[in-house]
């Protein structure tokens, strides 16, 4: 059972990273788009449309890298880049 778990655990980790991490990254990007210098309806539409591409890219990224650890690190680095913009929108109450 231990050998099987050692082979299945990285796959399960990648699946969780693709579903949860990809969703979180897409949500951060969607909120961060509100910090762009454009009208609010246009920023919302930009965030929604880009979130689909970001989610798909995150899923591809998770299964393309060599290890599950690199997949998680890549998602965390991308989230860390988007977090300041999303944080500024959250602190401003969504009005930019």
C-alpha positions in Angstrom: 0.0 0.0 0.0 2.9 2.4 0.7 4.4 2.1 -2.8 1.0 2.7 -4.4 0.4 5.8 -2.2 3.8 7.1 -3.2 2.8 6.9 -6.9 -0.7 8.2 -6.4 0.0 11.1 -4.0 1.7 13.4 -6.6 -1.1 12.8 -9.1 -3.7 13.7 -6.4 -1.7 16.8 -5.5 -1.6 17.9 -9.1 -5.3 17.4 -9.5 -6.0 19.5 -6.3 -3.5 22.1 -7.6 -5.3 22.3 -10.9 -8.8 22.6 -9.5 -8.2 24.7 -6.3 -5.1 26.5 -7.3 -6.3 27.3 -10.8 -9.6 28.6 -9.5 -7.8 30.8 -6.9 -5.4 32.1 -9.5 -8.3 32.9 -11.9 -10.3 34.6 -9.1 -7.3 36.7 -8.1 -6.7 37.8 -11.7 -10.4 38.6 -12.1 -10.3 40.9 -9.0 -7.0 42.4 -9.9 -8.4 43.4 -13.3 -10.5 46.0 -11.4 -7.3 47.8 -10.6 -6.7 48.5 -14.3 -7.1 52.1 -15.5 -10.4 51.6 -17.3 -14.1 51.9 -16.6 -15.5 49.5 -14.1 -17.8 47.6 -16.5 -14.9 47.1 -18.9 -12.6 46.0 -16.1 -15.2 43.4 -14.9 -15.6 42.1 -18.4 -11.8 42.0 -18.9 -11.4 40.1 -15.6 -14.1 37.6 -16.4 -12.7 36.8 -19.9 -9.1 36.6 -18.8 -10.0 34.4 -15.9 -11.0 31.6 -18.3 -7.7 31.7 -20.1 -5.8 31.9 -16.8 -7.6 28.9 -15.3 -6.9 26.9 -18.5 -3.3 28.0 -18.4 -3.0 27.0 -14.8 -4.4 23.5 -15.4 -1.9 23.0 -18.3 0.9 24.4 -16.2 0.2 22.0 -13.3 0.4 18.9 -15.5 3.3 20.2 -17.7 5.9 20.7 -15.0 8.2 17.9 -13.7 6.9 17.7 -10.2 3.8 18.5 -8.1 6.0 20.7 -5.9 7.0 22.9 -8.9 3.3 23.1 -9.9 2.4 24.4 -6.4 5.4 26.8 -6.4 4.4 28.1 -9.8 0.9 28.8 -8.7 2.0 30.5 -5.5 4.4 32.7 -7.4 1.7 33.7 -9.9 -0.7 34.4 -7.0 1.9 36.5 -5.2 2.3 38.7 -8.3 -1.5 39.2 -8.6 -2.1 39.6 -4.8 -1.0 43.3 -4.5 -3.4 44.5 -7.2 -6.3 42.4 -5.8 -5.5 43.6 -2.3 -5.7 47.3 -3.5 -9.1 46.6 -5.0 -10.4 44.9 -1.8 -9.1 47.7 0.4 -10.7 50.3 -1.8 -14.1 48.5 -1.6 -14.2 47.7 -5.2 -14.3 51.2 -6.5 -11.3 52.4 -8.4 
